[in-house]
Amino acid sequence: MTNGGEIIVCALQEQGADTVFTLPGSGILSILQEAARRLRVISGRHETSVVQMAEGWARIRRAPGVAILPEGPGLANGIGGLASAFAERTPLVVLSALPPQAELGRGARQELPQVELCAPICKSSIMVTRPSQIAQALADAFTQARVGVPGPVHLALPLDVIEARGPTSPQAMKPASPAEQENIASPDAIAEVVRLLAGARRPVVVAGSLAYWHRADHLLRAFIEQTGLPLFTVERARGLLPDAHPLCFGDAYATVNHAAALLQHADVVLLLGEPLDCRFAYGRAFGRSRILHLWAKSRPSAMSGENEILRVAGRCDAALESLLLQAASFAWPPRTDWLAALQAAREAHHQMVHRSPTFTRSDAVDYGLHPVEMTRMVAAVLPENALLAFDGGNVSGWARTVLSARRPGDWQLNTVFGQMGPGLSYALGARVAEPQTPVFLITGDGAFGMSIGEIETAVRHDLPVVVIVGNDAAWGIEHHFERVLYPHTPSSIMTLNRTRWDLVAEALGAHGEFVDHVEQLPPALERAVSSGRPACVNVQLRWAPSPLARMFTGILRRERRQVASPGAASNREESA
């Protein structure tokens, strides 16, 4: 005899899951009892963090992460994590308990409309009504989470389904239907993409998240090296080709990489596996270029503002394989002047952040280190194989401006959604996914305060991540917004206390270090790494608005003008 909890765990194993993230609750106890026998179970301190740990794990393994949540408030607390995974396009399978079906709709204890609550921010949200449906529902959930545009899938499991007992019988799995299969780019579309790139004077490739999820690393490198096309990367694609590669020019967002401003001068842009949304100003970031947009979903080609868009639907790995074959029959000119301009911009950015003494001058509070000084010293101690997570606005903006991506999966951050607080959870999930890999988190003090309790999770599960808290005692970007947009009405809303996060971490069982002078930081970082424990290095910063903060201020001003003008959104493109 078996129960639904055992069927769930066996079905998870069938789908290749070896780890689940959870926070205990009465409705999921039988699942967790069986999971503890067969899987690694990581239990956190808050359900949003639990879901985001699963997201951090998924980002490293490039496979759906699994979170199991209690009913009612447990699922409600996890909504922030589901919203993040949906916006960041991360494959997750999230299970939640429900009261027994006979009590639903009658005011059952901790009852919520969980299926309906999750539906807008999940690729699918359904209730499993019989134990015999469990295995197939999970198989379908894993498939749906990863095909097309990845994202979270939610399964609600009533207590009578979880606890039902019956004879064990093998579950017959039906194959995925054709509607669940992914698009493959047509040969004609691929030929047109190659023709346009080969004939361009200033072409560029921008690789995004789907290139990472589709494991297109080697194909992307081969295509770039075969054609000599310059490459920028964003989101999960950071590090698919290291920033140090001669044809990789770093992050495609000009907010953190001044070299990316030259994308305005490209004449043909291949946007590979990322939507053409607000992050690229709906196409305006690429000037008047012709945009070749390869995305998972099929949509008609169109004009957007001054950009002509050729849309190609398909998987990035299959498309790159076809592009390589087609590219072999074309002559690819060296485009010496275009590459020289990009190289000069990259070198100017490097000189600015690594050598310019004026870059670290602050026009604000003269206390502690400048964020650039902190980030430079962190970069000096990072092992070559380290994974990096970022959190917060201003501090992470400085860090992303200074640091380079070095390997696939290298950078873990929440950029698309812009959510504060998930950094520690991403770091813990990454450490679970790659137990032998050093993991560092660079975070602001505001963001860190949102998930500080998960330091205890790191201690309890022996997950030695190193957290560097850039403590400028402010909501950094908003502080800059207020100073610029409301200079005559300053408030105390944007400032925080200079909390001793190192002492809080020590109280939770971690290693703590306090730094308020430059010379203290290198030995503090060395002690944190060598401790072999979760560690918090609390670095006192003087507040200084990052290039990201300054550019966002300009964007905010433009958006306010556009909202006040008729037809402001007429050139906007849906983000798919």
N, C-alpha and C positions, 0 to 999 in steps of 0.2 A: 504493500500500500504506500502511496505517496501523496503529497499535498501540492497545492499550487506553488508554494514557495520553492519546493525542490524542482518542480518543472521549470520555474523561472530561471533558477541558477543553472540547471543543465542546458537550457536554451541559450543563456548568455555564453556559456562555454562553447556551445556549438557555433556561435557567431564569432568566436575568437577572443572574447573578453577575458582578461585575466585579473582585472582590478575594478572595483566599484567604489564610488564615493558616496557617503551617506551621513545622516544625522539620525540617531535612533528615535523611533516612535512606536507606539503600541501596534499600529496597523501593519508594520513591516517586520516585526520581530521574527516571524518564521522564515522570511526571506533572508534576513541577516544571519540567523542561526545556520542555515545551509551555506550561505556565502562564506561564512567564516571557516567552513571546512574545506572549501574548494577554491576560493579566490582570495586575493588580497583585498582587505576591506579597510579603507581610510575614512575615519569618522571625523568630521570637522565641528566647528563651534557655531556656525550659522549656515542656513540652507543656501543662501546666495553664494557664499564662499564654497560650499560643497559643489554646487553646479559649476562654478568657475574653476575649481580644481580639476573636475572632469574635463572642462574645456582646455585647461593647460596641458593635461595628459593627452587629449586628442590632438592638439597642435603638434606635439612632438612625435607621437606614434603615427600620425596621419591616418587615423582610424576613429570611428565613433567612440567617444567617452561615455561612461555610464554613471548616472546618478540615481539614487533611490531615496525618495523623500516620503516623510509621513503625510498623512491626510491633512486637509484643512489648512491651518496656519503653517504647517511644514511646507506644503506646496506653495502657499502664498508668499512665504519668505523666499522661496527659490525663484520667484518670477523675475527678479532683477538679473539673475544668472541666465535664465532662458532668453530674456530680451537681449542681453549682451551676445549670446551665442547666435541668435537669429540675425542681429545686425552685423556681427563679425563673420557670419557664414561659417560656423564651426559645426561639424557633425556631432550630435549628441543623441543619446537615447535616455530619456528621463522617465522613470517609473514613479508613480505616486499611488499611495493607498487611498481608498474611499471607504465610507461606511458600507455596511451590507446593502445589497440592492433593494431588499424589501423595505429599508428605512429611507431610501433616497426620496427627496421631495416632501418628506414629512417632518423636517426639522431635526435630522439626526445630529448626534454630537459631532461638532467640528465639520459640519457639512458645508461645502462650497460647490458652485458649479465649475468644477475643476477642468472638465473637458472644454467648456466654453471659454473659460478664463485664459487657457493656454492657446486656443486655436489661432488668434491673430498673430502670435509670435512664434509659431511652430509650423513646420512643413506639414505636419499632421498631428491631430490630437483626438484620440478615440478612447472609449471605454471597452475593456475586455469583459465580456459578460459570462463566459464559461471557461473552465479550466482547459477544455479541449482546444480552445482558441489561442492559448498562451504562446506556444512554440511558433506557430505561424505568424502571430502578431509581432513577435520579437524579430523573426526573420525579415518580415516586411519592413519593420521599423529601421533595422540596420541598413537595409538596401536604400530606403527612402532618405535616410540621414546623409548618405554619402553620394548619391547620384545627382546629376544636374548641378544645381547650386547647392552646396552642402548646407546643413542647418539642423536644428534640434527637432526631434520627434517625441511626442509625449504619449505615454500609455497610462491610463487610470485603471487601477485594479481594485475592485470592491473586496471587502474583507471576506465575503463568502466564497469568492473565487480563489483568493490567496490560501484560505484555510481548508478548502474542500479536499476530502480524501477519497482516493479511488485506486483501482489497479493501475500499475505502470504499464503503459503501452507506447510503442514507438510512434512518433508523429510523422505523418507523411507531409513532406514539404512540396508545395507547388512552386514551379519556377517563377521568376519575376515576369510579369506580363510585358508585352512590347511597349506599353505606355510608360513603363518604368525605366526603359533603356535610355541611354544618353544619345544626344545628337552627335553625328560625325560630319565634319565640314566637307562640303562637296568639292570634288576635284576642280571644277570651274572656279569656285570662290578662292581656293588655294592658289590657283594659277594667277588670278587677278591680283591677289595680295603680293605674290612674288614679283610680278611685272611692275607694280607700282613702287615697291620698295627698291627694286633694282634700278628704276629710272629716276629715283628721287635724288636731289642734290644734297638735302639735309635730312636724311631719314633717321628715325630713332625707334627703338623698341622699349615699351614700358611693360614689364612683367608684373602680374598681380597674383592674388591668392590662389586662384584656380590652378596656376602653373605649379604651385607647391602641392596642393591637394591631389593633383593628377600625376605627381611624381615625375615631373618633366625636367628634372635637374640636368641630366646628361644631354638630353635632346636640346634644351635651351642653350647650353654651353656649345654644343656642336654647331647649332645654327648660327650663333653669334660669331664664332670663330671662323666658320666657313664663309660667311658673307661680309665680315668686318663691320657689321652694324653696331652702333653704340647702344648701350643698354642702361636703363634705369630700373630700379625695383621698388615695390611698395608692399606693405602689409606682410602676409606670410611669405611672399617671394623674397623678402630681404635675406641676402646670403645665398640664394640659389646660385648666383655667381658672386664670389667675394667682391667687396668694394675695391680691393687691391688689384683685381684683374684689369689689364690695360684697356679693355673695352667696356668696363662697368663703371658708371659715373655716380653710383650711390643712390640715395633715396630720391624718388621722383617728386617729392613735395618740396617746393621752394621755401616753405615755412621752416624747414630744418636743413636744407641743402641749397646753398646759393647757386651752385652749378645747375640746378634744375630750372632756374629762371631762363636758361637758354632753350628750354622746350618751346618757349614762345616763338622761336625762330625756325623750328622744324617745318619742313614742307609735307612730310608724310610720317604719321605716327602709327605704329602697330601697338594697340592696347590689348594686351594678352591676358585674359582671365581676371579682369577687374571692371566693375561697372563705371560708366561715364557719368558720375554724379557730382555732388557739391565739392568733393575733394579735388576735382579737376575743373571746378567752376563750370560744370556742364559742358566742357569742351574749350572754354576760353583760356584755360591754362596752356593750351597747345596753339595759341595764336590763330592763324588762318590756315593751319595745316589740314590736309585730308586725313581723316582718322579711319583706320582699318580696325574695327572693333570685333575681336574674337571673344565671344561670351557663350555660356552654356545654353542660353535660350535663343530661340529664333525670333527675330524682329525685323521689320522692313527697313531698308536703308533710307536715309533721310538727310535733310539739311538741319543743322542746329546752329543758329547764329551765323557765323562766318565759316563754319566747318561743314564740309561734305563728309558724311559718315557712310562707310561701307560696312555693313554688319555681316558677320560670319558666325554661324552657330556651330559649336562643336567642342569636344574635349581638347584641352591644351596639348596633351601628350600625342594624341593622334594627329592633331593639326601640325604640330612641330615636325613629326615624322614625315608628313606629306610635304611640308615646306622644305625640309632638307632635300628630299628627292627632287622637287621642282627646281630648287635653287642651284642644283648641280649643272643645269643646262643654261644658266645665265652668267654673263660676265659681271663681276661686282667691282666697280671702280673704287679706288682707295679713299676718295673723298677727304683728301689731306687737310684742306682748310677747315672743314667742319669738325673733324676729329681734333685738330689743333686748338680750335676755339673751345671745345668741351674740355680738353686737357688743361688748358690755361685756366678755365673757370674752376675746375676741380683743384688745381694747385693753389689758386687764390683763396679758395675756401679753406684748404688745409693750412696755408700760411696764417690765415686769420685766426683759426681756432687753436693752433698749436704753437704759434710763435709770436703773434702780435701782443706786445705788452699793453696796448691800449684797450684790448678786447675785454680785459678783466676789470676795467674801471666801472665803478657803480655810481649812479647819481642818487642813490637812496641811502639806506642805513649802512653806516660804516662799521659793521661788526661781523666777525667771523670770516670764513672763506668766501671767495666768489665761486659760483657754481661751476665755472670752467676750471678753476683750480682743483676743485673736488673731482670732477670727471676725469681730468688728465691723470690724476694720481690713481684713480680706480683703474683706468685703462692700463697703467703701468704694471699692475699686479694681476691682471686677468690672465688665467691660463689660456693657451691657444684654443682648447676645446670647450671653453666655458659657454654656457647659455646665459643670455641676458633677459631680464624682465624689466619693464619700465612702468611707472605709475605716477599719477599726478600730472598737472599741466605744465607749470613753469619749469620745475626741476627736470622733468623728463624731456621738455623741449630743449633745454641746454644739453642734456646728455645725448640726445639723438643728433644734435648739431655737431658734437665733438666726436662721438664714437663711430666706428665702422662695423658693418656686418661682415662676418667672416665665414659662416657655414649655414647650410639650410636649417631652418628652424631657430636660427640664432637669436632673433628678437621676438620677445613676447610682450605685446602691449595691446591696449584697447583704443584703436584709432578711429575706426569707422563710427562706432557708437559714442566714443568719447566719454565712457563711463569712468568715474573715479572709484578707486578702491579695490579693483580685482588683481592688482599686481602680485601681492603675496600669494594669493590662491593660484595664479598662473605659475609662479615660481615653484610652489609645492607640487602642483600637478606635473610640472616638467621634471622635478627631481624624482618623483615616483616613476615616471615613464623611462628615465635614464638614470638609474641609481648611482652609476659610477661617474656621472658628469657633474663638474662644479656648476652651481647655479647662483647667480648674483641678481639681486633686485635693487634698482636705483629708483627711489620714490621720494615724493614730497611728504612733508609732515601731515598735511591735511588728508591726503589719500591714505597714508599709513594708518592714521587713527581710525579709519573706517573698518579695518580688518585686523587690528592688533591682536585680537583674541586667537587668531590662527597661529600665532607664535607658539602657543601651548600645543596646538595640533602638531606643529613641526617638532617640538620636543618629544611629545608622546610617541610619535611614529618614527623618530630618529631620522629626520629629513634636514640635514645640515646645509640650509641655504644661508647665504650671507646677504643681509639687508643693509643697504646704505641709505640712511634717511637724511636727505637734504633739508635741514630744518631752518626755514626762513620765517617761521612764525606768521604765515599768511596764506590765504587762498590766493596763490601767486598771480595767475592770469587775471582773475576777477579784480584783484587789487590794482593791477595796471589799467584795466578797463575803467575802474572808478576814477583813478587819477586823471585819465585822459578825457573821459566823457563827462565827468561831474567834478571838475577841479575845484569848484567853489563850495561843494557840500560833502567834504570827506566824512566818513563814518568809521566806527570801530568794527563794523560787521565783517570786514575783510581780513582782520588781523586775528591771530591766535596766540596762545601762550607758548613760550619756549619750553615745551614739555620735555622732561628727561626720558625719552623713549628707551634709552639704554637701560635705565633702572627698571622701567616697566618690563622690558624683555628679560632682565635678570630675575625679576620676581616670578616670571612665568617659566623659568628654568633654562633660559638661553644665556649665551655669552653676550655681554654688553660692553661697549666702548663709547667714551665721550670725547669729542674733538672740537676745539674751538680755535686752534692755531694750525697753520699750514704744516709745520714740522711734526705735529702729532699724528697726522693722518697715515703716512706710510707704515709706521710700526703698528698702529691700531688695526689697519687692514690685514697686516701679516698675522697678528695675534688672532684676529677673527677667523681667518682661513685655517690657521694651524690648530685652532681649538677643536675642530672636528665636530662642532655642535652648531645648531642654529645660532646665528649671531646677528646682533643689531649694532651697527656703527652709527651713532647719532652725531651728525656733522652740523655744527652751527654755521649757517650761511647768512651773508648779508643779502637782503632782497635786491634782485636785479632783474628787470624784465627781459626775458629771452627773446631772440629773433622770432620765435613762434608767437609769443605774446604780442609783440609789436605788429606782426603781420595780421594776426587775428583782429587786432583793434581796427586796422584798415578795412578788413572784410566786414566787421560788424558795422562800421560806418556806412559802407556801401549797401549792405543789406537794409539798413534803416532807410536810406534814400530810395532804394528800389521799392520797398513796401509802401512808401509814400507816393510813388509814381505809378500812374496807370500802366498796365501791361508789363509790369516789372518782370514777371516770371515767364514772359512769352518765349524766351529762348532756352528755357530750362528743359533738360532731358530727364525722363524718369530713370531711376537708378536700377530698375529691374530687380 
